[in-house]
Amino acid sequence: MSLKEVVTKRVSDRTGRRVRNLVVEVAADGVGVVLRGRAASFHVKQLAQQGAREALPHAQLENAIVVE
């Protein structure tokens, strides 16, 4: 399983799959991660961020999930 797949699964599990159109971009060196997608609440956005942090605790994380 690739690093991208691990982060995507962790975020999906943590949010109960409540982030629509979830895209996880992981830099080749594994240092940078960008989360993209749409969520109905700020809480779900935070849960996604926590899931990514659990998978890659030392990565630079950009949470670009849009709350609608």
N, C-alpha and C positions, 0 to 999 in steps of 0.2 A: 504494500500500500504506500503510495507516495505521500509526501508531506502535505501537499494540497488536499488530498483525500482525507487524511487524518484530521486536519483542521476543519474541513467542511463537515465531516461526520460529527466532530465534537460540537461545533456551532449548531448544527441541526438538532442534535440530541438535547443540547442545553436549552434551546428555544422551543422545543416541541414542534419544530419545522414551521414556525410562525414567521420566518423571514422569507418573503416571496422573492423569486428571481435571485437567490443567493449566489454570489460569485466570490470566490476566495482567490486572491492573487498572492502567491508566495514568491519572493525574490529567489533567484537561483542559489544564493548563498544562505537562504533561510533566515536572514536577518530582518527583512521587511515583509509585512503582511498588510494587505488591504482587503477590507470587507465591503462588499457592495450588495445592495438589494433594497427591499422595501419592507417596512414593519408598521404595524398599526399603533404601536406605542413606544415611548422612550424606554420603558422597562424591557421590552423585547430586544431593543437595540443594545442595552446594557448586558443582557444575558448573552447575546451573541459575542460581545467583547470579552466577557468572562470565559466563554467557551474557547475562544481563540487563545486567550492568555494561559488557560490550562494546558493547551497543546504546545504552545511556544511561549513559555514565560519570559524569555529574554528578548523576544523580537520587538522591533519597532512596529507598532500597530496603528494603522489608520482606519478608523471606523467611519466609512462613508455611506452607511446604511441610512436611507431617507425615511423619516417618520412621517406618515401620512395622517 
